[in-house]
């Protein structure tokens, strides 16, 4: 969520900036494995006081109202909704912000961490752990199983190394305006800049190829007719964005030859895949 759906680096950091506090010591302890996720959360909360008393939930909500959505967020989520794709926020950030963003964008599911409050609406110092920062993939797996959705039909979007476990679990991992080199290297696709609408042409072939849209098999990246020798026909109208290379590796896992056709460029190419090389297949075995 932070840095992807919202144009801030961290919802936790935003609260710390308001109270003029810092959690750098806790970050170091957490990364060393000396404290748990819940202890990390509660150390942060312990700093959010005014006149010696814990602040109120309303104060946190007011701080978070200043957070802007990422450019293109509404357009991207609307595209997914129009294609009947379920959406979820899986974030180690604050649920107060995650729920606000989900309401504004119409996101289906929200998993984020929170704070406990007393009868007066004041923080108690206790936290609510729903998403482990280093193990977001656990939440992805639970949600996918509940929705009876294969992991390979899921796509994850993130911007930091902590998102890599989600990339490894899902069929596609997209690094959006990445902050770390490690997440660039782990992603299937890298989107530079702060514009979520750039995800649309990247997600479109994935949605169709996995049958995510109404469970209908789409010709895009689907097995071709028998005369093509079990090749894949890849009709990439957005070829200029470089999605051919992203999908090429996936296609090579399944078929000896692949044919792609870019209507905008009136061009057809055939490549010999790694599978063909290892199996000894010959290009002449498929029809043109």
C-alpha positions in Angstrom: 0.0 0.0 0.0 2.6 2.6 1.1 4.4 3.9 -1.9 2.1 2.0 -4.3 -1.5 2.9 -3.7 -0.5 5.9 -1.7 2.1 8.6 -2.4 3.9 8.2 0.9 6.9 6.1 1.9 5.4 4.8 5.1 2.2 5.3 7.1 4.1 4.5 10.3 6.7 7.1 9.4 4.1 9.7 8.8 2.7 9.3 12.3 6.3 9.4 13.7 6.9 12.7 11.9 3.8 14.2 13.4 4.9 13.3 17.0 8.6 14.1 16.2 9.6 10.6 17.2 11.8 7.9 15.5 11.7 4.2 15.4 15.1 3.6 13.9 16.3 1.6 16.9 13.3 -0.7 16.6 13.9 -1.2 12.9 17.4 -2.3 13.5 16.3 -4.7 16.3 13.6 -6.1 14.0 15.9 -6.7 11.1 18.3 -8.5 13.3 15.5 -10.8 14.5 15.7 -9.6 18.1 12.0 -8.5 18.3 8.8 -9.9 16.7 6.5 -8.1 14.4 4.1 -7.4 17.2 6.8 -6.1 19.4 7.9 -3.9 16.5 4.4 -2.5 16.2 4.0 -1.9 19.9 7.3 -0.1 20.2 6.1 2.3 17.6 2.8 2.8 19.4 4.5 3.4 22.7 6.0 6.6 21.2 2.7 8.2 20.2 1.8 10.2 23.3 0.8 13.7 24.1 1.3 15.1 27.6 2.3 11.7 28.8 -0.9 10.0 27.6 -1.5 7.8 24.6 -3.0 9.7 21.7 -6.5 9.0 20.4 -7.4 7.0 17.4 -9.1 10.2 15.9 -5.7 11.9 16.0 -4.1 9.2 13.9 -7.1 9.3 11.4 -6.7 13.1 11.1 -3.0 12.7 10.3 -3.7 10.1 7.7 -6.3 12.2 5.9 -3.4 14.2 4.4 -2.3 11.1 2.5 -2.9 11.3 -1.3 -3.7 8.4 -3.5 -1.0 7.5 -6.0 -1.5 8.9 -9.5 -3.5 6.5 -11.6 -4.7 4.4 -8.7 -8.4 4.9 -9.5 -7.9 4.1 -13.1 -6.0 1.0 -12.4 -8.4 -0.4 -9.8 -11.4 0.4 -12.0 -9.8 -1.5 -14.8 -9.4 -4.6 -12.6 -12.9 -4.3 -11.3 -14.3 -4.0 -14.9 -12.4 -7.3 -15.6 -14.0 -8.9 -12.5 -10.6 -9.3 -10.8 -10.7 -9.3 -7.0 -8.3 -6.9 -5.4 -6.7 -6.8 -2.0 -4.4 -4.6 0.1 -1.8 -6.7 1.9 0.3 -4.3 3.9 2.3 -4.1 7.1 1.2 -0.5 7.2 -1.7 0.9 9.3 -5.1 -0.5 8.8 -6.6 3.0 9.4 -5.1 4.1 6.1 -5.6 0.8 4.3 -9.3 0.9 5.1 -9.6 4.5 3.9 -7.8 3.7 0.7 -10.0 0.6 0.1 -13.2 2.6 0.6 -12.0 5.3 -1.8 -10.9 2.8 -4.5 -13.4 0.0 -4.0 -10.8 -2.6 -3.1 -12.3 -5.9 -2.0 -10.1 -7.1 0.8 -7.9 -5.4 3.4 -5.2 -6.9 5.5 -3.0 -4.5 7.5 -1.9 -3.9 11.1 -3.6 -1.9 13.7 -3.8 -0.4 17.2 -6.1 -1.3 20.1 -8.1 1.5 21.7 -10.0 1.8 25.0 -13.5 3.0 25.6 -12.5 6.6 25.2 -10.9 5.9 21.8 -7.4 6.3 23.2 -4.6 4.0 22.2 -3.8 1.3 24.8 -0.3 0.7 23.6 -1.2 -2.7 22.2 -1.0 -3.6 18.6 -3.0 -5.8 16.2 -0.8 -8.0 13.9 -2.4 -9.2 10.7 0.5 -9.0 8.2 4.1 -9.9 9.0 6.4 -7.5 7.2 8.8 -10.2 6.0 6.1 -12.8 5.3 3.4 -11.1 3.3 3.2 -14.2 1.2 1.4 -16.0 4.1 -1.5 -13.6 3.8 -1.5 -14.0 0.0 -1.7 -17.8 0.4 -4.5 -17.7 2.9 -6.6 -15.3 0.7 -6.0 -17.3 -2.5 -7.0 -20.5 -0.8 -10.2 -18.9 0.6 -11.0 -17.7 -2.9 -10.1 -21.1 -4.4 -7.7 -19.2 -6.7 -4.4 -20.8 -7.9 -1.4 -18.9 -6.7 -0.2 -18.7 -10.4 -3.4 -16.7 -11.1 -2.5 -14.0 -8.6 -0.4 -10.9 -9.3 1.4 -8.9 -6.7 2.5 -5.3 -6.9 5.2 -3.9 -4.5 8.1 -1.5 -4.2 10.5 -3.0 -1.6 12.5 -6.1 -0.8 9.8 -7.0 1.7 7.4 -7.7 -1.2 9.6 -10.3 -2.8 8.0 -13.3 -1.0 4.7 -12.2 -2.6 6.4 -12.1 -6.0 7.7 -15.6 -5.4 4.2 -16.9 -4.5 2.2 -15.3 -7.3 2.1 -15.9 -11.0 3.3 -12.3 -11.6 5.3 -9.9 -9.6 5.4 -6.2 -10.5 7.9 -3.8 -9.0 6.2 -0.4 -9.0 8.5 2.7 -8.7 10.9 0.3 -6.8 12.9 1.7 -3.9 15.3 -1.3 -3.8 17.5 -3.0 -6.4 16.5 -6.4 -4.9 12.9 -5.9 -5.8 13.8 -4.9 -9.3 15.7 -8.1 -9.8 12.9 -10.3 -8.3 10.1 -8.8 -10.4 8.7 -10.0 -13.7 7.9 -6.4 -14.7 9.3 -3.1 -13.5 7.2 0.0 -13.7 9.1 3.3 -13.3 7.5 6.5 -12.1 4.5 7.3 -10.0 1.6 6.3 -12.2 -0.4 3.2 -11.5 -2.2 3.4 -14.8 1.0 2.0 -16.3 0.1 -1.3 -14.7 -2.9 -1.7 -17.0 -1.1 -2.8 -20.2 1.2 -5.0 -18.0 -1.8 -6.7 -16.3 -4.0 -7.1 -19.3 -2.2 -10.0 -20.9 -1.8 -11.7 -17.6 -5.5 -11.5 -16.8 -6.4 -13.0 -20.2 -3.7 -15.7 -20.2 -4.7 -17.0 -16.8 -8.4 -16.9 -17.5 -8.9 -14.6 -14.6 -11.7 -12.7 -16.5 -14.9 -14.7 -16.0 -12.8 -17.9 -16.3 -12.9 -17.6 -20.1 -10.0 -19.0 -22.0 -8.6 -16.1 -24.1 -6.5 -16.5 -27.3 -3.8 -14.4 -25.7 -1.0 -16.7 -24.6 -3.4 -19.7 -24.9 -2.4 -23.0 -26.7 -3.0 -22.7 -30.5 -4.6 -25.2 -32.8 -2.9 -28.5 -33.5 -1.3 -27.5 -36.8 0.9 -25.0 -35.0 2.6 -27.9 -33.1 1.5 -26.8 -29.6 3.0 -23.3 -30.0 1.7 -20.3 -28.3 0.1 -17.4 -30.1 0.9 -14.2 -28.3 -1.1 -11.3 -29.6 0.5 -8.3 -27.9 -1.0 -5.1 -29.1 1.1 -3.3 -26.5 4.4 -4.8 -27.8 6.0 -1.4 -27.7 6.0 -1.6 -23.8 8.2 -4.7 -23.9 5.8 -7.3 -22.5 7.0 -9.9 -25.0 10.2 -10.5 -23.1 8.3 -10.7 -19.8 6.0 -13.4 -21.1 8.7 -15.2 -23.2 10.1 -17.0 -20.2 6.7 -18.3 -19.1 5.9 -19.5 -22.6 9.2 -21.4 -23.0 8.2 -23.6 -20.1 5.4 -25.2 -22.0 5.9 -25.2 -25.8 8.7 -25.9 -28.3 7.9 -22.9 -30.5 6.2 -19.7 -30.0 4.7 -17.3 -32.4 3.9 -13.7 -31.6 1.9 -11.3 -33.6 1.9 -7.5 -33.0 -1.0 -6.0 -35.0 0.2 -2.5 -34.6 3.5 -3.4 -36.2 2.1 -5.9 -38.8 4.9 -8.3 -37.8 5.1 -12.0 -37.1 8.1 -13.8 -35.5 8.8 -17.3 -34.5 11.4 -18.2 -31.9 12.9 -21.5 -31.0 12.4 -21.9 -27.2 14.7 -23.5 -24.7 12.2 -26.4 -24.5 12.7 -27.0 -28.3 16.5 -27.0 -27.8 16.4 -29.5 -25.0 13.9 -31.8 -26.7 15.5 -31.7 -30.1 12.4 -30.3 -31.8 12.7 -28.8 -35.2 11.0 -25.7 -36.5 9.8 -27.4 -39.6 7.5 -29.6 -37.5 5.0 -26.8 -37.1 2.8 -25.3 -39.8 3.3 -21.7 -40.9 
